[in-house]
Amino acid sequence: MAMTKADIVEEVFKKLGFSKSQASEIVETVFETMKETLERGEKLKISGFGNFVPRDKKTRIGRNPKTGEAIEISARRVVTFKASPVLKARMNA
Amino acid sequence: MTKSQLIETVTSRIQNVSKKDVELVVETIFGCMTDALAKDERIEIRGLGSFVAKTRDAREGRNPKTGEKVTVPRKRTPFFTVGKELKERVNVKRAARA
């Protein structure tokens, strides 16, 4: 079973004693602020977890893997994630 | 933006909440996410993206300095896939500027 935002809200509610609606509001605002930061093209560094980095990709020629046809892949911005050594250590403990 | 700047921004956007409270919530969020990945559990944050732990097999590597052969042990790494909403939002802003 995958962990979802609802599970995180539940944990904040149980562990920290906020009301359900307050826990939900704060958690939502945290994720929304993260999205807005990346939307602006700004790097987001969460120490102990990892960095989210928006990267601008230039237009390039790709291929439709099914037909082999060459197609242009438009310039775009993508978000990459690099895990912190702390997170990697926790996953390999 | 760093974690402490994120905490400050969130605090300023919500009424009647202290910076300390937001700090505790932020630590809980990333703590939960770290625990999930440590347990090999997938994380799905609608709109942001999903995280999944993948295992990289042990392999023969080489010390680039000495050329000596070393065994790189099997290890687990998290992978992030951007969610639909974030993927689109990141590109809308970009298109508007161009």
Backbone of each chain as ProteinMPNN parsed JSONL, in Angstrom:
{"seq_chain_A": "MAMTKADIVEEVFKKLGFSKSQASEIVETVFETMKETLERGEKLKISGFGNFVPRDKKTRIGRNPKTGEAIEISARRVVTFKASPVLKARMNA", "coords_chain_A": {"N_chain_A": [[0.837, -1.21, 0.0], [0.558, 2.134, -0.877], [1.9, 5.117, 0.598], [0.002, 7.988, 1.269], [-1.056, 11.475, 0.999], [-3.111, 11.686, 2.816], [-2.382, 9.812, 4.777], [-0.175, 11.049, 5.842], [-1.28, 13.384, 6.896], [-2.876, 12.228, 8.861], [-0.91, 11.204, 10.562], [0.29, 13.581, 11.442], [-1.836, 14.644, 12.809], [-2.254, 12.686, 14.829], [0.287, 12.5, 16.096], [1.119, 15.148, 16.676], [-1.045, 16.486, 17.706], [-2.699, 18.379, 16.425], [-5.812, 19.7, 15.133], [-7.839, 17.773, 12.857], [-8.527, 19.323, 10.615], [-6.76, 21.45, 10.783], [-4.291, 20.17, 10.656], [-4.474, 19.146, 8.104], [-4.644, 21.525, 6.615], [-2.117, 22.71, 7.067], [-0.349, 20.739, 6.056], [-1.191, 20.635, 3.361], [-0.525, 23.26, 2.602], [2.228, 23.194, 2.839], [2.97, 21.382, 0.755], [1.893, 22.771, -1.413], [3.393, 25.134, -1.381], [5.876, 24.082, -1.96], [5.438, 23.233, -4.591], [4.927, 25.686, -5.85], [7.395, 26.916, -5.606], [9.041, 25.327, -7.236], [7.755, 25.711, -9.61], [8.39, 28.31, -10.173], [10.878, 27.891, -11.057], [12.774, 27.606, -9.229], [15.219, 26.09, -7.134], [14.713, 23.517, -4.682], [15.6, 22.781, -1.503], [15.636, 20.265, 0.771], [16.888, 19.632, 3.679], [18.276, 16.616, 4.825], [16.473, 15.092, 3.486], [16.268, 15.542, 0.59], [17.109, 17.123, -2.614], [15.145, 19.061, -4.849], [15.275, 19.773, -8.14], [14.627, 22.048, -10.684], [15.026, 21.668, -14.121], [16.006, 23.004, -17.229], [15.237, 21.829, -20.366], [16.512, 21.502, -23.614], [15.135, 21.763, -26.957], [14.915, 18.706, -28.672], [15.669, 15.997, -30.931], [13.707, 13.221, -31.042], [12.572, 9.804, -31.081], [9.796, 8.001, -32.185], [9.248, 5.196, -30.465], [7.795, 3.049, -31.354], [7.156, 3.309, -34.097], [9.525, 4.23, -35.148], [9.813, 6.624, -36.257], [11.17, 9.903, -36.625], [10.813, 12.531, -34.338], [10.218, 15.85, -33.126], [11.124, 16.79, -29.891], [9.769, 19.023, -27.769], [11.191, 22.0, -26.175], [11.462, 22.0, -22.669], [10.651, 22.199, -19.167], [11.803, 20.256, -16.56], [11.478, 18.394, -13.467], [13.896, 17.299, -11.265], [14.982, 14.887, -8.833], [17.211, 14.566, -6.154], [18.357, 12.395, -3.863], [19.112, 12.896, -0.394], [22.179, 12.155, 1.364], [21.56, 11.339, 3.923], [18.949, 10.29, 3.744], [19.433, 8.181, 1.966], [21.139, 6.647, 3.557], [19.399, 5.895, 5.607], [17.713, 4.26, 4.169], [19.323, 2.16, 3.618], [20.082, 1.023, 5.923]], "CA_chain_A": [[0.0, 0.0, 0.0], [1.342, 3.369, -0.97], [1.603, 6.184, 1.55], [-0.582, 9.148, 0.597], [-1.144, 12.694, 1.788], [-4.034, 11.412, 3.923], [-1.627, 9.123, 5.833], [0.706, 12.042, 6.472], [-2.172, 14.243, 7.694], [-3.255, 11.393, 10.002], [0.258, 11.143, 11.441], [0.439, 14.914, 12.035], [-2.968, 14.738, 13.732], [-2.007, 11.803, 15.978], [1.56, 12.767, 16.778], [1.32, 16.518, 17.132], [-2.232, 16.995, 18.372], [-3.464, 19.409, 15.715], [-7.105, 19.173, 14.701], [-7.726, 17.197, 11.518], [-8.568, 20.354, 9.575], [-5.543, 22.248, 10.859], [-3.218, 19.312, 10.149], [-4.652, 19.088, 6.664], [-4.323, 22.834, 6.041], [-0.661, 22.929, 7.089], [0.281, 19.796, 5.125], [-1.499, 21.113, 2.0], [0.234, 24.485, 2.335], [3.63, 22.805, 2.642], [3.128, 20.838, -0.599], [1.589, 23.827, -2.381], [4.548, 26.041, -1.405], [6.93, 23.355, -2.676], [5.102, 23.261, -6.012], [5.098, 27.059, -6.342], [8.836, 27.179, -5.696], [9.553, 24.631, -8.426], [7.08, 26.351, -10.731], [9.18, 29.523, -10.464], [12.184, 27.48, -11.56], [13.7, 27.682, -8.102], [15.644, 24.837, -6.509], [14.141, 23.311, -3.357], [16.525, 21.92, -0.763], [15.101, 19.803, 2.046], [18.03, 18.944, 4.273], [17.925, 15.338, 5.435], [15.602, 14.34, 2.59], [16.84, 15.622, -0.759], [16.922, 18.361, -3.371], [14.322, 19.019, -6.052], [15.895, 20.757, -9.022], [14.012, 22.216, -12.005], [16.05, 21.743, -15.169], [15.479, 23.365, -18.539], [15.696, 20.929, -21.427], [16.408, 22.096, -24.954], [14.434, 20.977, -27.978], [15.781, 17.676, -29.254], [15.004, 15.062, -31.825], [13.518, 11.899, -30.456], [12.01, 8.859, -32.031], [8.662, 7.212, -31.715], [9.839, 3.858, -30.356], [6.954, 2.066, -32.03], [7.237, 3.425, -35.557], [10.874, 4.589, -35.575], [9.704, 7.935, -36.87], [11.846, 10.971, -35.893], [9.913, 13.621, -33.977], [10.872, 16.853, -32.307], [10.651, 16.885, -28.514], [9.848, 20.46, -27.494], [11.926, 22.464, -24.997], [10.583, 21.891, -21.514], [11.293, 22.213, -17.847], [11.483, 19.04, -15.81], [11.926, 18.452, -12.077], [14.649, 16.103, -10.888], [15.144, 14.743, -7.388], [18.431, 13.883, -5.745], [18.196, 12.041, -2.455], [20.177, 13.289, 0.524], [22.904, 11.002, 1.905], [20.858, 10.904, 5.138], [17.845, 9.433, 3.309], [20.02, 6.952, 1.421], [21.652, 5.857, 4.681], [18.236, 5.313, 6.286], [17.169, 3.204, 3.313], [20.261, 1.05, 3.504], [20.492, 0.632, 7.28]], "C_chain_A": [[0.866, 1.252, 0.0], [0.938, 4.362, 0.113], [1.075, 7.38, 0.767], [-0.584, 10.357, 1.527], [-2.054, 12.469, 3.001], [-3.319, 10.715, 5.087], [-0.736, 10.104, 6.584], [-0.115, 12.958, 7.379], [-2.563, 13.506, 8.988], [-2.126, 11.345, 11.042], [0.466, 12.471, 12.173], [-0.643, 15.118, 13.11], [-2.696, 13.915, 15.002], [-0.781, 12.195, 16.792], [1.645, 14.157, 17.379], [0.088, 17.151, 17.77], [-2.929, 18.176, 17.708], [-4.832, 18.825, 15.408], [-6.904, 18.625, 13.294], [-7.661, 18.287, 10.461], [-7.307, 21.207, 9.582], [-4.349, 21.46, 10.296], [-3.26, 19.296, 8.628], [-4.248, 20.407, 5.995], [-2.802, 23.062, 5.978], [0.039, 22.013, 6.074], [0.055, 20.245, 3.667], [-0.651, 22.33, 1.645], [1.718, 24.171, 2.107], [3.822, 22.305, 1.207], [2.869, 21.899, -1.67], [2.778, 24.787, -2.506], [5.712, 25.384, -2.151], [6.695, 23.438, -4.188], [5.326, 24.65, -6.6], [6.572, 27.401, -6.528], [9.406, 26.583, -6.983], [8.988, 25.239, -9.71], [7.838, 27.621, -11.157], [10.556, 29.184, -11.025], [13.244, 27.515, -10.476], [13.976, 26.304, -7.513], [15.045, 24.72, -5.104], [15.01, 22.311, -2.6], [15.952, 21.547, 0.598], [16.209, 19.006, 2.729], [17.552, 17.687, 4.996], [17.033, 14.488, 4.552], [16.155, 14.357, 1.159], [16.57, 16.959, -1.41], [16.062, 18.116, -4.605], [14.872, 20.129, -6.951], [15.166, 20.854, -10.365], [15.13, 22.358, -13.034], [15.397, 22.057, -16.495], [16.096, 22.461, -19.593], [15.515, 21.623, -22.764], [15.589, 21.184, -25.866], [15.401, 19.916, -28.493], [14.966, 16.745, -30.127], [14.923, 13.706, -31.138], [12.927, 10.993, -31.508], [10.793, 8.185, -31.403], [9.162, 5.771, -31.673], [9.049, 2.782, -31.112], [7.168, 2.093, -33.543], [8.648, 3.766, -36.062], [10.943, 5.965, -36.217], [10.404, 9.006, -36.009], [10.851, 12.083, -35.577], [10.66, 14.607, -33.091], [10.258, 16.857, -30.909], [10.862, 18.333, -28.107], [10.673, 20.773, -26.246], [10.973, 22.429, -23.816], [11.361, 22.002, -20.228], [10.849, 20.956, -17.115], [11.991, 19.194, -14.378], [12.666, 17.162, -11.765], [14.79, 16.077, -9.369], [16.438, 14.02, -7.097], [18.33, 13.656, -4.241], [19.385, 12.488, -1.626], [20.892, 12.033, 1.019], [22.22, 10.447, 3.164], [19.726, 9.93, 4.779], [18.385, 8.104, 2.776], [20.519, 6.042, 2.537], [20.506, 5.162, 5.407], [17.66, 4.147, 5.478], [18.069, 1.981, 3.233], [20.743, 0.548, 4.863], [20.143, -0.837, 7.543]], "O_chain_A": [[1.793, 1.385, 0.799], [-0.229, 4.435, 0.495], [1.628, 7.746, -0.27], [-0.171, 10.273, 2.684], [-1.796, 12.999, 4.082], [-3.613, 10.994, 6.25], [-0.563, 10.004, 7.798], [0.301, 13.271, 8.494], [-2.577, 14.096, 10.068], [-2.37, 11.435, 12.245], [0.778, 12.491, 13.364], [-0.387, 15.688, 14.171], [-2.89, 14.404, 16.115], [-0.816, 12.216, 18.022], [2.183, 14.329, 18.472], [0.178, 18.248, 18.321], [-3.675, 18.9, 18.367], [-5.008, 17.607, 15.417], [-5.931, 18.961, 12.619], [-6.86, 18.213, 9.53], [-6.835, 21.638, 8.53], [-3.516, 21.999, 9.567], [-2.235, 19.414, 7.956], [-3.598, 20.411, 4.95], [-2.275, 23.542, 4.975], [0.911, 22.458, 5.326], [0.979, 20.236, 2.853], [-0.124, 22.43, 0.537], [2.375, 24.806, 1.283], [4.737, 22.754, 0.516], [3.537, 21.925, -2.704], [3.127, 25.204, -3.611], [6.444, 26.051, -2.882], [7.622, 23.679, -4.962], [5.849, 24.786, -7.707], [6.949, 28.084, -7.48], [10.148, 27.237, -7.717], [9.65, 25.275, -10.747], [7.912, 27.951, -12.34], [11.309, 30.074, -11.421], [14.443, 27.462, -10.751], [13.081, 25.466, -7.409], [14.89, 25.728, -4.414], [15.142, 21.154, -2.998], [15.8, 22.401, 1.472], [16.44, 17.843, 2.397], [16.538, 17.709, 5.694], [16.844, 13.301, 4.818], [16.469, 13.309, 0.594], [15.895, 17.82, -0.845], [16.218, 17.117, -5.308], [14.923, 21.292, -6.55], [15.088, 19.871, -11.103], [16.082, 23.106, -12.814], [14.375, 21.472, -16.856], [17.317, 22.344, -19.698], [14.489, 22.254, -23.015], [15.385, 20.004, -25.581], [16.576, 20.203, -28.722], [13.737, 16.715, -30.063], [15.927, 13.132, -30.717], [12.797, 11.365, -32.674], [10.796, 7.848, -30.219], [9.465, 5.186, -32.712], [9.59, 1.734, -31.462], [7.336, 1.055, -34.184], [8.94, 3.614, -37.248], [12.003, 6.407, -36.661], [10.243, 9.011, -34.789], [10.121, 12.528, -36.463], [11.61, 14.245, -32.397], [9.038, 16.919, -30.754], [11.992, 18.822, -28.097], [10.837, 19.924, -25.37], [9.804, 22.789, -23.948], [12.588, 21.908, -20.217], [9.661, 20.639, -17.064], [12.845, 20.04, -14.112], [12.141, 16.068, -11.969], [14.724, 17.114, -8.709], [16.74, 12.994, -7.705], [18.231, 14.6, -3.457], [20.524, 12.463, -2.09], [20.287, 10.963, 1.088], [22.286, 9.249, 3.441], [19.562, 8.889, 5.416], [17.86, 7.038, 3.095], [20.349, 4.825, 2.48], [20.614, 3.994, 5.779], [17.18, 3.167, 6.047], [17.634, 0.901, 2.832], [21.682, -0.243, 4.951], [20.41, -1.35, 8.63]]}, "seq_chain_B": "MTKSQLIETVTSRIQNVSKKDVELVVETIFGCMTDALAKDERIEIRGLGSFVAKTRDAREGRNPKTGEKVTVPRKRTPFFTVGKELKERVNVKRAARA", "coords_chain_B": {"N_chain_B": [[15.122, 27.519, -2.479], [15.206, 26.742, 0.929], [14.746, 24.291, 3.585], [14.223, 25.725, 5.963], [13.383, 28.167, 4.929], [11.117, 27.353, 3.639], [9.545, 26.617, 5.809], [9.202, 29.161, 6.993], [7.765, 30.52, 4.965], [5.396, 28.983, 4.811], [4.416, 29.398, 7.4], [3.811, 32.135, 7.301], [1.662, 32.067, 5.641], [-0.49, 30.912, 6.863], [-3.05, 31.417, 9.212], [-2.873, 32.071, 12.741], [-0.831, 30.203, 13.53], [2.178, 28.94, 14.81], [5.7, 29.371, 14.056], [7.18, 27.348, 15.106], [5.288, 25.289, 15.296], [4.791, 24.786, 12.568], [7.29, 23.972, 11.848], [7.504, 21.553, 13.248], [5.515, 20.108, 11.909], [6.538, 20.033, 9.289], [8.884, 18.557, 9.739], [7.697, 16.185, 10.531], [6.34, 15.446, 8.196], [8.466, 14.936, 6.31], [9.778, 13.066, 7.819], [7.923, 10.943, 7.973], [7.844, 10.281, 5.276], [10.46, 9.459, 4.852], [10.542, 7.229, 6.549], [8.67, 5.598, 5.237], [9.958, 5.073, 2.775], [12.181, 3.762, 3.774], [10.995, 1.457, 4.615], [10.417, 0.341, 2.261], [8.135, 1.191, 1.095], [5.925, 2.644, -1.221], [5.381, 6.106, -2.096], [2.792, 8.365, -2.656], [2.082, 11.5, -3.585], [-0.458, 13.272, -4.425], [-0.498, 15.39, -7.172], [2.046, 16.386, -6.658], [4.008, 14.274, -6.883], [5.451, 10.918, -7.121], [7.288, 8.647, -5.044], [9.597, 6.043, -5.119], [11.268, 3.184, -3.883], [14.101, 1.787, -5.24], [16.073, -1.083, -5.987], [19.482, -1.354, -6.42], [21.596, -3.597, -7.917], [24.477, -5.359, -6.611], [27.674, -4.573, -7.887], [30.65, -4.861, -9.916], [33.057, -2.505, -9.467], [35.369, 0.153, -10.118], [38.059, 1.692, -8.501], [38.455, 4.929, -9.277], [40.764, 6.353, -9.011], [42.943, 4.644, -8.39], [42.488, 2.501, -10.032], [41.964, 0.068, -9.111], [40.051, -2.899, -8.556], [36.826, -2.992, -7.134], [34.107, -4.16, -5.11], [30.982, -2.933, -5.487], [28.507, -2.654, -3.196], [25.139, -4.012, -3.086], [22.497, -1.744, -3.239], [19.873, 0.452, -2.033], [17.937, 2.977, -3.577], [16.087, 6.031, -3.747], [13.593, 6.891, -6.167], [12.135, 9.507, -7.957], [9.106, 10.464, -9.414], [7.654, 12.933, -11.296], [4.507, 14.412, -10.638], [1.391, 14.777, -12.45], [0.109, 17.339, -12.197], [2.176, 19.067, -11.174], [4.073, 18.771, -13.168], [2.775, 19.942, -15.34], [2.322, 22.551, -14.356], [4.91, 23.553, -13.975], [5.697, 23.802, -16.588], [3.842, 25.548, -17.763], [4.338, 28.093, -16.732], [6.826, 28.429, -17.778], [6.358, 28.442, -20.52], [4.879, 30.757, -20.718], [6.754, 32.713, -20.221], [8.44, 32.538, -22.373]], "CA_chain_B": [[14.433, 27.587, -1.194], [15.667, 25.714, 1.862], [13.693, 23.817, 4.493], [13.825, 26.783, 6.894], [12.605, 29.171, 4.182], [9.807, 26.733, 3.394], [8.824, 26.743, 7.09], [8.808, 30.561, 7.155], [6.722, 30.854, 3.995], [4.152, 28.327, 5.214], [3.94, 30.089, 8.609], [3.219, 33.421, 6.925], [0.453, 31.861, 4.843], [-1.582, 30.339, 7.651], [-3.355, 32.233, 10.392], [-2.821, 31.449, 14.066], [0.031, 29.046, 13.653], [3.528, 29.421, 15.082], [6.774, 28.828, 13.232], [7.55, 26.085, 15.759], [4.284, 24.299, 14.884], [5.019, 24.434, 11.164], [8.55, 23.227, 11.824], [7.184, 20.183, 13.675], [4.757, 19.447, 10.833], [7.457, 19.767, 8.174], [9.747, 17.436, 10.149], [6.855, 14.977, 10.527], [6.086, 15.073, 6.796], [9.63, 14.28, 5.699], [10.064, 11.887, 8.638], [6.99, 9.902, 7.49], [8.253, 9.889, 3.932], [11.711, 8.702, 5.003], [10.175, 5.911, 7.129], [8.011, 4.809, 4.199], [10.973, 4.591, 1.827], [13.033, 2.801, 4.493], [10.212, 0.213, 4.677], [10.176, -0.065, 0.886], [6.761, 1.543, 0.748], [5.776, 3.69, -2.214], [4.713, 7.314, -1.61], [2.116, 9.087, -3.729], [1.538, 12.782, -3.175], [-1.234, 13.749, -5.564], [-0.141, 16.729, -7.627], [3.495, 16.613, -6.558], [4.668, 13.158, -7.551], [5.574, 9.712, -6.314], [8.634, 8.208, -4.715], [9.649, 4.602, -4.989], [12.618, 2.691, -3.576], [14.55, 0.756, -6.182], [17.309, -1.727, -5.548], [20.546, -1.468, -7.422], [22.374, -4.782, -7.604], [25.906, -5.215, -6.373], [28.39, -4.649, -9.162], [32.087, -4.665, -9.876], [33.418, -1.161, -9.872], [36.798, 0.394, -10.038], [38.451, 2.938, -7.871], [38.923, 5.705, -10.425], [42.108, 6.886, -8.75], [43.978, 3.607, -8.435], [42.164, 1.485, -11.032], [41.742, -1.151, -8.346], [38.684, -3.421, -8.607], [36.121, -3.043, -5.853], [32.724, -4.582, -5.246], [30.022, -1.948, -4.989], [27.426, -3.479, -2.666], [23.751, -3.827, -3.456], [21.938, -0.668, -2.422], [18.556, 0.969, -2.394], [17.915, 4.408, -3.872], [14.743, 6.476, -4.076], [13.355, 7.519, -7.459], [10.994, 10.422, -7.912], [8.41, 10.718, -10.678], [6.852, 14.153, -11.154], [3.072, 14.236, -10.837], [0.798, 15.468, -13.592], [-0.129, 18.756, -11.92], [3.443, 19.792, -11.079], [4.677, 18.71, -14.499], [2.107, 20.949, -16.162], [2.528, 23.896, -13.798], [6.288, 23.931, -14.231], [5.808, 24.15, -18.003], [2.975, 26.665, -18.128], [5.102, 29.298, -16.38], [7.948, 28.483, -18.7], [5.821, 28.811, -21.828], [4.427, 32.135, -20.619], [7.927, 33.582, -20.27], [9.123, 32.428, -23.672]], "C_chain_B": [[14.886, 26.434, -0.309], [14.498, 25.299, 2.768], [13.259, 24.935, 5.438], [13.046, 27.894, 6.193], [11.2, 28.647, 3.882], [8.948, 26.88, 4.654], [8.341, 28.18, 7.287], [7.667, 30.949, 6.216], [5.385, 30.256, 4.412], [3.564, 29.029, 6.438], [3.235, 31.393, 8.239], [1.903, 33.258, 6.166], [-0.721, 31.295, 5.624], [-1.8, 31.187, 8.904], [-3.258, 31.399, 11.66], [-1.995, 30.171, 14.15], [1.456, 29.569, 13.867], [4.536, 28.743, 14.172], [7.193, 27.458, 13.771], [6.592, 24.956, 15.344], [4.552, 23.818, 13.457], [6.291, 23.601, 11.046], [8.302, 21.763, 12.202], [6.445, 19.416, 12.579], [5.69, 19.079, 9.676], [8.374, 18.585, 8.515], [8.96, 16.122, 10.125], [6.603, 14.496, 9.093], [7.29, 14.318, 6.222], [10.076, 13.06, 6.495], [9.217, 10.703, 8.19], [7.453, 9.359, 6.148], [9.542, 9.06, 3.972], [11.414, 7.301, 5.539], [9.55, 5.016, 6.063], [9.043, 4.227, 3.236], [11.898, 3.565, 2.482], [12.336, 1.443, 4.581], [9.879, -0.309, 3.29], [8.753, 0.229, 0.429], [6.789, 2.707, -0.246], [5.094, 4.902, -1.591], [4.066, 7.99, -2.812], [1.516, 10.356, -3.199], [0.867, 13.36, -4.411], [-0.853, 15.177, -5.923], [1.346, 17.015, -7.604], [4.239, 15.506, -7.309], [4.736, 11.938, -6.659], [7.036, 9.338, -6.141], [8.603, 6.697, -4.583], [11.097, 4.181, -4.745], [12.981, 1.617, -4.589], [15.859, 0.176, -5.68], [18.295, -1.8, -6.704], [21.401, -2.65, -7.007], [23.839, -4.456, -7.357], [26.606, -5.322, -7.727], [29.879, -4.45, -8.918], [32.357, -3.237, -10.295], [34.92, -1.028, -9.823], [37.041, 1.696, -9.325], [39.061, 3.788, -8.981], [40.339, 6.243, -10.246], [43.174, 5.819, -8.97], [43.721, 2.539, -9.508], [41.885, 0.125, -10.403], [40.275, -1.598, -8.431], [38.061, -3.431, -7.211], [34.703, -3.543, -6.104], [31.837, -3.496, -4.655], [28.834, -2.758, -4.486], [26.053, -3.101, -3.225], [23.222, -2.656, -2.629], [20.595, -0.169, -2.936], [18.612, 2.478, -2.55], [16.47, 4.825, -4.162], [14.685, 7.092, -5.467], [12.095, 8.347, -7.349], [10.404, 10.565, -9.31], [7.506, 11.919, -10.465], [5.389, 13.851, -11.448], [2.572, 15.117, -11.969], [0.671, 16.978, -13.356], [1.181, 19.557, -11.91], [4.124, 19.869, -12.442], [4.096, 19.809, -15.396], [2.381, 22.366, -15.669], [3.921, 24.418, -14.099], [6.461, 24.379, -15.684], [4.943, 25.31, -18.454], [3.722, 27.97, -17.896], [6.202, 29.524, -17.395], [7.482, 28.984, -20.061], [5.415, 30.285, -21.837], [5.591, 33.119, -20.738], [8.551, 33.641, -21.664], [8.517, 33.359, -24.724]], "O_chain_B": [[14.941, 25.286, -0.751], [13.414, 25.88, 2.716], [12.066, 25.092, 5.697], [12.152, 28.496, 6.788], [10.228, 29.402, 3.873], [7.769, 27.227, 4.572], [7.203, 28.4, 7.7], [6.72, 31.624, 6.622], [4.359, 30.935, 4.374], [2.352, 29.234, 6.511], [2.187, 31.717, 8.797], [1.121, 34.203, 6.063], [-1.831, 31.209, 5.098], [-0.849, 31.612, 9.56], [-3.522, 30.196, 11.66], [-2.408, 29.187, 14.764], [1.891, 30.509, 13.202], [4.27, 27.689, 13.596], [7.514, 26.542, 13.014], [7.014, 23.831, 15.077], [4.543, 22.62, 13.173], [6.366, 22.657, 10.259], [8.823, 20.851, 11.56], [6.707, 18.236, 12.345], [5.64, 17.967, 9.151], [8.61, 17.717, 7.675], [9.491, 15.078, 9.746], [6.645, 13.298, 8.812], [7.151, 13.205, 5.715], [10.673, 12.134, 5.946], [9.724, 9.591, 8.042], [7.455, 8.152, 5.91], [9.695, 8.091, 3.228], [11.96, 6.311, 5.051], [9.854, 3.826, 5.986], [9.009, 3.038, 2.92], [12.344, 2.618, 1.834], [12.994, 0.403, 4.617], [9.145, -1.288, 3.151], [8.236, -0.396, -0.497], [7.587, 3.635, -0.112], [4.308, 4.751, -0.655], [4.699, 8.169, -3.852], [0.546, 10.317, -2.443], [1.526, 13.867, -5.319], [-0.882, 16.067, -5.073], [1.855, 17.786, -8.418], [4.997, 15.77, -8.242], [4.155, 11.916, -5.574], [7.892, 9.662, -6.964], [7.677, 6.139, -3.995], [12.027, 4.743, -5.322], [12.242, 0.649, -4.769], [16.651, 0.86, -5.03], [17.973, -2.248, -7.805], [21.881, -2.705, -5.874], [24.366, -3.443, -7.817], [26.176, -6.075, -8.6], [30.306, -3.951, -7.877], [31.928, -2.808, -11.366], [35.641, -1.98, -9.524], [36.322, 2.677, -9.518], [40.076, 3.408, -9.563], [41.024, 6.549, -11.222], [44.176, 6.053, -9.645], [44.617, 1.769, -9.851], [41.603, -0.847, -11.103], [39.368, -0.768, -8.382], [38.698, -3.83, -6.236], [34.164, -3.363, -7.196], [31.931, -3.18, -3.469], [28.211, -3.479, -5.266], [25.855, -2.011, -3.76], [23.481, -2.59, -1.427], [20.239, -0.345, -4.102], [19.251, 3.173, -1.76], [15.712, 4.058, -4.757], [15.635, 7.748, -5.894], [11.114, 7.938, -6.726], [11.136, 10.767, -10.279], [6.681, 11.922, -9.552], [5.072, 13.124, -12.389], [3.234, 16.068, -12.386], [1.07, 17.787, -14.194], [1.282, 20.597, -12.56], [4.677, 20.903, -12.816], [4.821, 20.504, -16.107], [2.641, 23.27, -16.464], [4.093, 25.589, -14.438], [7.288, 25.245, -15.97], [5.275, 25.987, -19.426], [3.737, 28.847, -18.759], [6.472, 30.65, -17.813], [8.122, 29.837, -20.676], [5.588, 30.977, -22.84], [5.441, 34.213, -21.281], [9.112, 34.659, -22.072], [8.978, 33.385, -25.865]]}, "name": "protein", "num_of_chains": 2, "seq": "MAMTKADIVEEVFKKLGFSKSQASEIVETVFETMKETLERGEKLKISGFGNFVPRDKKTRIGRNPKTGEAIEISARRVVTFKASPVLKARMNAMTKSQLIETVTSRIQNVSKKDVELVVETIFGCMTDALAKDERIEIRGLGSFVAKTRDAREGRNPKTGEKVTVPRKRTPFFTVGKELKERVNVKRAARA"}
